[in-house]
Amino acid sequence: MYRMKHIPTGLYFQPCKHRSSHLSKNGKVYQTNTNGVEMNKGEHKTFDVWCQKNSRIHKETSAILNWESSNYNEMIAKTDFKDWIREEI
């Protein structure tokens, strides 16, 4: 079992739900070799994460991630795949 950790923020990946964020303090625990971060790793150099504008995650990571406005009240930031690690549990 493992979680995907974003090293610069210290936060973990979770699949984004309605009005939620891809980053959280707990993240999703994976039991298989497939996870949302590494699925497209071979095709791209960056991985997009989302959050709500002015949310706790947006405020805590604004100095680390380059958030840009997206649709409605959502923010998007590009993260480099090399900034993500598998953290065994």
N, CA, C and O atoms as a GROMACS GRO file, in nm:
protein
  356
    1MET      N    1   0.084  -0.117   0.000
    1MET     CA    2   0.000   0.000   0.000
    1MET      C    3   0.089   0.124   0.000
    1MET      O    4   0.196   0.127   0.060
    2TYR      N    5   0.041   0.227  -0.069
    2TYR     CA    6   0.120   0.349  -0.081
    2TYR      C    7   0.029   0.468  -0.110
    2TYR      O    8  -0.088   0.454  -0.144
    3ARG      N    9   0.088   0.586  -0.095
    3ARG     CA   10   0.022   0.712  -0.133
    3ARG      C   11   0.119   0.787  -0.222
    3ARG      O   12   0.240   0.766  -0.215
    4MET      N   13   0.067   0.876  -0.305
    4MET     CA   14   0.150   0.960  -0.391
    4MET      C   15   0.169   1.095  -0.322
    4MET      O   16   0.073   1.168  -0.298
    5LYS      N   17   0.296   1.127  -0.291
    5LYS     CA   18   0.328   1.250  -0.218
    5LYS      C   19   0.393   1.352  -0.310
    5LYS      O   20   0.484   1.319  -0.386
    6HIS      N   21   0.346   1.476  -0.302
    6HIS     CA   22   0.407   1.588  -0.375
    6HIS      C   23   0.512   1.649  -0.281
    6HIS      O   24   0.477   1.712  -0.181
    7ILE      N   25   0.637   1.630  -0.314
    7ILE     CA   26   0.747   1.666  -0.224
    7ILE      C   27   0.748   1.816  -0.188
    7ILE      O   28   0.760   1.847  -0.069
    8PRO      N   29   0.738   1.910  -0.283
    8PRO     CA   30   0.746   2.052  -0.245
    8PRO      C   31   0.638   2.098  -0.147
    8PRO      O   32   0.665   2.184  -0.062
    9THR      N   33   0.518   2.043  -0.156
    9THR     CA   34   0.410   2.086  -0.066
    9THR      C   35   0.396   1.995   0.055
    9THR      O   36   0.341   2.037   0.157
   10GLY      N   37   0.443   1.872   0.045
   10GLY     CA   38   0.426   1.775   0.152
   10GLY      C   39   0.285   1.717   0.157
   10GLY      O   40   0.249   1.649   0.253
   11LEU      N   41   0.205   1.744   0.053
   11LEU     CA   42   0.068   1.696   0.048
   11LEU      C   43   0.056   1.574  -0.042
   11LEU      O   44   0.148   1.542  -0.118
   12TYR      N   45  -0.056   1.505  -0.032
   12TYR     CA   46  -0.078   1.380  -0.105
   12TYR      C   47  -0.186   1.397  -0.211
   12TYR      O   48  -0.273   1.483  -0.200
   13PHE      N   49  -0.179   1.312  -0.314
   13PHE     CA   50  -0.278   1.314  -0.421
   13PHE      C   51  -0.405   1.242  -0.379
   13PHE      O   52  -0.401   1.139  -0.311
   14GLN      N   53  -0.518   1.297  -0.421
   14GLN     CA   54  -0.646   1.230  -0.408
   14GLN      C   55  -0.725   1.263  -0.534
   14GLN      O   56  -0.713   1.373  -0.588
   15PRO      N   57  -0.805   1.169  -0.583
   15PRO     CA   58  -0.891   1.201  -0.697
   15PRO      C   59  -0.981   1.318  -0.661
   15PRO      O   60  -1.034   1.324  -0.550
   16CYS      N   61  -0.998   1.408  -0.753
   16CYS     CA   62  -1.074   1.530  -0.727
   16CYS      C   63  -1.224   1.504  -0.730
   16CYS      O   64  -1.277   1.450  -0.828
   17LYS      N   65  -1.292   1.543  -0.624
   17LYS     CA   66  -1.436   1.534  -0.615
   17LYS      C   67  -1.494   1.673  -0.639
   17LYS      O   68  -1.419   1.771  -0.647
   18HIS      N   69  -1.624   1.684  -0.651
   18HIS     CA   70  -1.689   1.812  -0.672
   18HIS      C   71  -1.650   1.909  -0.561
   18HIS      O   72  -1.664   1.878  -0.443
   19ARG      N   73  -1.601   2.026  -0.599
   19ARG     CA   74  -1.556   2.130  -0.506
   19ARG      C   75  -1.451   2.079  -0.409
   19ARG      O   76  -1.459   2.104  -0.288
   20SER      N   77  -1.356   2.010  -0.461
   20SER     CA   78  -1.252   1.954  -0.377
   20SER      C   79  -1.115   1.986  -0.440
   20SER      O   80  -1.106   2.069  -0.530
   21SER      N   81  -1.013   1.923  -0.392
   21SER     CA   82  -0.878   1.946  -0.439
   21SER      C   83  -0.808   1.814  -0.467
   21SER      O   84  -0.841   1.711  -0.409
   22HIS      N   85  -0.711   1.819  -0.558
   22HIS     CA   86  -0.629   1.702  -0.583
   22HIS      C   87  -0.527   1.680  -0.471
   22HIS      O   88  -0.469   1.572  -0.460
   23LEU      N   89  -0.505   1.780  -0.389
   23LEU     CA   90  -0.406   1.771  -0.282
   23LEU      C   91  -0.475   1.768  -0.146
   23LEU      O   92  -0.572   1.840  -0.123
   24SER      N   93  -0.424   1.684  -0.057
   24SER     CA   94  -0.478   1.678   0.079
   24SER      C   95  -0.370   1.630   0.176
   24SER      O   96  -0.264   1.583   0.134
   25LYS      N   97  -0.398   1.644   0.303
   25LYS     CA   98  -0.302   1.600   0.405
   25LYS      C   99  -0.302   1.448   0.420
   25LYS      O  100  -0.203   1.392   0.468
   26ASN      N  101  -0.410   1.381   0.380
   26ASN     CA  102  -0.420   1.235   0.392
   26ASN      C  103  -0.399   1.164   0.259
   26ASN      O  104  -0.325   1.066   0.254
   27GLY      N  105  -0.462   1.211   0.154
   27GLY     CA  106  -0.450   1.148   0.022
   27GLY      C  107  -0.520   1.014   0.013
   27GLY      O  108  -0.576   0.964   0.110
   28LYS      N  109  -0.515   0.957  -0.106
   28LYS     CA  110  -0.575   0.827  -0.129
   28LYS      C  111  -0.470   0.718  -0.111
   28LYS      O  112  -0.355   0.735  -0.152
   29VAL      N  113  -0.509   0.609  -0.050
   29VAL     CA  114  -0.421   0.494  -0.034
   29VAL      C  115  -0.446   0.399  -0.150
   29VAL      O  116  -0.559   0.358  -0.176
   30TYR      N  117  -0.339   0.364  -0.220
   30TYR     CA  118  -0.348   0.273  -0.335
   30TYR      C  119  -0.296   0.135  -0.298
   30TYR      O  120  -0.199   0.121  -0.224
   31GLN      N  121  -0.364   0.035  -0.350
   31GLN     CA  122  -0.322  -0.103  -0.328
   31GLN      C  123  -0.275  -0.168  -0.456
   31GLN      O  124  -0.211  -0.273  -0.454
   32THR      N  125  -0.306  -0.104  -0.570
   32THR     CA  126  -0.263  -0.157  -0.699
   32THR      C  127  -0.150  -0.072  -0.753
   32THR      O  128  -0.113   0.029  -0.692
   33ASN      N  129  -0.095  -0.111  -0.864
   33ASN     CA  130   0.016  -0.038  -0.925
   33ASN      C  131  -0.032   0.083  -1.004
   33ASN      O  132   0.050   0.160  -1.055
   34THR      N  133  -0.162   0.103  -1.015
   34THR     CA  134  -0.218   0.212  -1.093
   34THR      C  135  -0.266   0.324  -1.002
   34THR      O  136  -0.340   0.300  -0.907
   35ASN      N  137  -0.224   0.447  -1.032
   35ASN     CA  138  -0.271   0.562  -0.956
   35ASN      C  139  -0.288   0.681  -1.049
   35ASN      O  140  -0.236   0.680  -1.161
   36GLY      N  141  -0.360   0.782  -1.005
   36GLY     CA  142  -0.393   0.897  -1.088
   36GLY      C  143  -0.274   0.979  -1.133
   36GLY      O  144  -0.280   1.041  -1.239
   37VAL      N  145  -0.169   0.982  -1.057
   37VAL     CA  146  -0.053   1.063  -1.093
   37VAL      C  147   0.030   0.996  -1.203
   37VAL      O  148   0.065   1.061  -1.301
   38GLU      N  149   0.061   0.870  -1.187
   38GLU     CA  150   0.154   0.803  -1.278
   38GLU      C  151   0.091   0.747  -1.405
   38GLU      O  152   0.163   0.697  -1.492
   39MET      N  153  -0.041   0.756  -1.419
   39MET     CA  154  -0.107   0.696  -1.535
   39MET      C  155  -0.058   0.753  -1.668
   39MET      O  156  -0.043   0.677  -1.764
   40ASN      N  157  -0.032   0.882  -1.677
   40ASN     CA  158   0.010   0.946  -1.802
   40ASN      C  159   0.156   0.993  -1.798
   40ASN      O  160   0.196   1.078  -1.878
   41LYS      N  161   0.233   0.938  -1.709
   41LYS     CA  162   0.370   0.983  -1.688
   41LYS      C  163   0.456   0.972  -1.813
   41LYS      O  164   0.538   1.061  -1.839
   42GLY      N  165   0.441   0.866  -1.891
   42GLY     CA  166   0.523   0.849  -2.010
   42GLY      C  167   0.492   0.946  -2.122
   42GLY      O  168   0.578   0.975  -2.205
   43GLU      N  169   0.370   0.997  -2.125
   43GLU     CA  170   0.326   1.086  -2.231
   43GLU      C  171   0.352   1.234  -2.202
   43GLU      O  172   0.364   1.313  -2.296
   44HIS      N  173   0.361   1.273  -2.076
   44HIS     CA  174   0.371   1.414  -2.038
   44HIS      C  175   0.485   1.435  -1.938
   44HIS      O  176   0.530   1.340  -1.874
   45LYS      N  177   0.529   1.559  -1.926
   45LYS     CA  178   0.631   1.594  -1.828
   45LYS      C  179   0.570   1.657  -1.703
   45LYS      O  180   0.634   1.662  -1.598
   46THR      N  181   0.446   1.706  -1.716
   46THR     CA  182   0.382   1.770  -1.603
   46THR      C  183   0.248   1.703  -1.572
   46THR      O  184   0.188   1.635  -1.656
   47PHE      N  185   0.203   1.725  -1.450
   47PHE     CA  186   0.075   1.672  -1.404
   47PHE      C  187  -0.004   1.787  -1.344
   47PHE      O  188   0.046   1.857  -1.255
   48ASP      N  189  -0.126   1.808  -1.390
   48ASP     CA  190  -0.210   1.917  -1.342
   48ASP      C  191  -0.284   1.879  -1.215
   48ASP      O  192  -0.340   1.770  -1.204
   49VAL      N  193  -0.284   1.970  -1.119
   49VAL     CA  194  -0.363   1.953  -0.998
   49VAL      C  195  -0.463   2.068  -0.990
   49VAL      O  196  -0.437   2.178  -1.039
   50TRP      N  197  -0.577   2.042  -0.928
   50TRP     CA  198  -0.685   2.138  -0.918
   50TRP      C  199  -0.719   2.165  -0.772
   50TRP      O  200  -0.693   2.083  -0.685
   51CYS      N  201  -0.778   2.282  -0.748
   51CYS     CA  202  -0.837   2.314  -0.619
   51CYS      C  203  -0.933   2.430  -0.638
   51CYS      O  204  -0.939   2.491  -0.745
   52GLN      N  205  -1.009   2.460  -0.536
   52GLN     CA  206  -1.100   2.573  -0.537
   52GLN      C  207  -1.025   2.700  -0.501
   52GLN      O  208  -0.936   2.699  -0.415
   53LYS      N  209  -1.061   2.809  -0.567
   53LYS     CA  210  -1.001   2.939  -0.539
   53LYS      C  211  -1.026   2.976  -0.393
   53LYS      O  212  -1.137   2.960  -0.343
   54ASN      N  213  -0.925   3.026  -0.327
   54ASN     CA  214  -0.929   3.070  -0.187
   54ASN      C  215  -0.960   2.958  -0.088
   54ASN      O  216  -0.998   2.985   0.026
   55SER      N  217  -0.943   2.832  -0.128
   55SER     CA  218  -0.959   2.720  -0.035
   55SER      C  219  -0.835   2.712   0.055
   55SER      O  220  -0.736   2.781   0.031
   56ARG      N  221  -0.841   2.629   0.156
   56ARG     CA  222  -0.727   2.611   0.247
   56ARG      C  223  -0.604   2.564   0.169
   56ARG      O  224  -0.494   2.614   0.191
   57ILE      N  225  -0.623   2.467   0.079
   57ILE     CA  226  -0.511   2.415  -0.001
   57ILE      C  227  -0.454   2.524  -0.090
   57ILE      O  228  -0.332   2.536  -0.103
   58HIS      N  229  -0.540   2.604  -0.152
   58HIS     CA  230  -0.495   2.713  -0.239
   58HIS      C  231  -0.411   2.812  -0.159
   58HIS      O  232  -0.304   2.854  -0.204
   59LYS      N  233  -0.458   2.850  -0.043
   59LYS     CA  234  -0.386   2.946   0.040
   59LYS      C  235  -0.254   2.890   0.092
   59LYS      O  236  -0.153   2.961   0.094
   60GLU      N  237  -0.253   2.763   0.136
   60GLU     CA  238  -0.132   2.703   0.192
   60GLU      C  239  -0.023   2.679   0.088
   60GLU      O  240   0.095   2.677   0.122
   61THR      N  241  -0.061   2.660  -0.038
   61THR     CA  242   0.038   2.626  -0.141
   61THR      C  243   0.064   2.738  -0.240
   61THR      O  244   0.138   2.719  -0.336
   62SER      N  245   0.004   2.855  -0.220
   62SER     CA  246   0.018   2.963  -0.318
   62SER      C  247   0.162   3.012  -0.334
   62SER      O  248   0.198   3.062  -0.440
   63ALA      N  249   0.244   2.998  -0.232
   63ALA     CA  250   0.384   3.038  -0.242
   63ALA      C  251   0.468   2.931  -0.310
   63ALA      O  252   0.581   2.959  -0.352
   64ILE      N  253   0.416   2.810  -0.322
   64ILE     CA  254   0.492   2.697  -0.378
   64ILE      C  255   0.449   2.666  -0.521
   64ILE      O  256   0.533   2.643  -0.608
   65LEU      N  257   0.317   2.664  -0.544
   65LEU     CA  258   0.265   2.630  -0.676
   65LEU      C  259   0.218   2.755  -0.749
   65LEU      O  260   0.171   2.851  -0.688
   66ASN      N  261   0.230   2.751  -0.881
   66ASN     CA  262   0.188   2.863  -0.964
   66ASN      C  263   0.043   2.840  -1.007
   66ASN      O  264   0.018   2.789  -1.117
   67TRP      N  265  -0.052   2.877  -0.923
   67TRP     CA  266  -0.194   2.856  -0.951
   67TRP      C  267  -0.243   2.955  -1.055
   67TRP      O  268  -0.208   3.073  -1.050
   68GLU      N  269  -0.323   2.906  -1.148
   68GLU     CA  270  -0.386   2.991  -1.249
   68GLU      C  271  -0.536   2.965  -1.248
   68GLU      O  272  -0.580   2.853  -1.221
   69SER      N  273  -0.613   3.068  -1.277
   69SER     CA  274  -0.759   3.053  -1.281
   69SER      C  275  -0.799   2.961  -1.395
   69SER      O  276  -0.739   2.963  -1.503
   70SER      N  277  -0.899   2.882  -1.370
   70SER     CA  278  -0.954   2.790  -1.469
   70SER      C  279  -1.103   2.820  -1.482
   70SER      O  280  -1.142   2.937  -1.479
   71ASN      N  281  -1.183   2.719  -1.495
   71ASN     CA  282  -1.327   2.737  -1.506
   71ASN      C  283  -1.388   2.772  -1.371
   71ASN      O  284  -1.345   2.721  -1.268
   72TYR      N  285  -1.488   2.859  -1.373
   72TYR     CA  286  -1.567   2.894  -1.256
   72TYR      C  287  -1.477   2.937  -1.140
   72TYR      O  288  -1.406   3.037  -1.153
   73ASN      N  289  -1.480   2.866  -1.030
   73ASN     CA  290  -1.404   2.904  -0.912
   73ASN      C  291  -1.284   2.811  -0.890
   73ASN      O  292  -1.232   2.802  -0.779
   74GLU      N  293  -1.240   2.742  -0.995
   74GLU     CA  294  -1.132   2.644  -0.984
   74GLU      C  295  -0.997   2.704  -1.023
   74GLU      O  296  -0.988   2.794  -1.107
   75MET      N  297  -0.895   2.652  -0.959
   75MET     CA  298  -0.757   2.690  -0.989
   75MET      C  299  -0.683   2.566  -1.037
   75MET      O  300  -0.716   2.454  -0.997
   76ILE      N  301  -0.584   2.586  -1.124
   76ILE     CA  302  -0.506   2.475  -1.176
   76ILE      C  303  -0.358   2.510  -1.166
   76ILE      O  304  -0.319   2.625  -1.186
   77ALA      N  305  -0.276   2.410  -1.134
   77ALA     CA  306  -0.131   2.427  -1.128
   77ALA      C  307  -0.064   2.307  -1.192
   77ALA      O  308  -0.109   2.193  -1.176
   78LYS      N  309   0.042   2.331  -1.266
   78LYS     CA  310   0.119   2.224  -1.326
   78LYS      C  311   0.229   2.182  -1.230
   78LYS      O  312   0.302   2.266  -1.176
   79THR      N  313   0.240   2.052  -1.208
   79THR     CA  314   0.346   1.999  -1.123
   79THR      C  315   0.432   1.906  -1.207
   79THR      O  316   0.383   1.839  -1.298
   80ASP      N  317   0.559   1.901  -1.177
   80ASP     CA  318   0.652   1.814  -1.249
   80ASP      C  319   0.642   1.672  -1.192
   80ASP      O  320   0.633   1.655  -1.070
   81PHE      N  321   0.644   1.572  -1.279
   81PHE     CA  322   0.636   1.434  -1.232
   81PHE      C  323   0.749   1.398  -1.137
   81PHE      O  324   0.731   1.315  -1.048
   82LYS      N  325   0.866   1.459  -1.154
   82LYS     CA  326   0.978   1.425  -1.066
   82LYS      C  327   0.957   1.477  -0.923
   82LYS      O  328   1.032   1.440  -0.832
   83ASP      N  329   0.856   1.561  -0.903
   83ASP     CA  330   0.824   1.611  -0.769
   83ASP      C  331   0.730   1.518  -0.693
   83ASP      O  332   0.695   1.547  -0.578
   84TRP      N  333   0.688   1.407  -0.754
   84TRP     CA  334   0.598   1.310  -0.691
   84TRP      C  335   0.672   1.182  -0.658
   84TRP      O  336   0.751   1.133  -0.739
   85ILE      N  337   0.647   1.128  -0.540
   85ILE     CA  338   0.707   1.000  -0.501
   85ILE      C  339   0.599   0.908  -0.445
   85ILE      O  340   0.494   0.952  -0.398
   86ARG      N  341   0.628   0.780  -0.452
   86ARG     CA  342   0.542   0.682  -0.386
   86ARG      C  343   0.589   0.670  -0.242
   86ARG      O  344   0.706   0.642  -0.216
   87GLU      N  345   0.499   0.690  -0.150
   87GLU     CA  346   0.532   0.674  -0.009
   87GLU      C  347   0.464   0.549   0.043
   87GLU      O  348   0.342   0.544   0.057
   88GLU      N  349   0.545   0.449   0.072
   88GLU     CA  350   0.492   0.321   0.121
   88GLU      C  351   0.433   0.339   0.260
   88GLU      O  352   0.485   0.415   0.342
   89ILE      N  353   0.326   0.268   0.285
   89ILE     CA  354   0.259   0.275   0.415
   89ILE      C  355   0.285   0.147   0.492
   89ILE      O  356   0.238   0.132   0.604
   0.00000   0.00000   0.00000
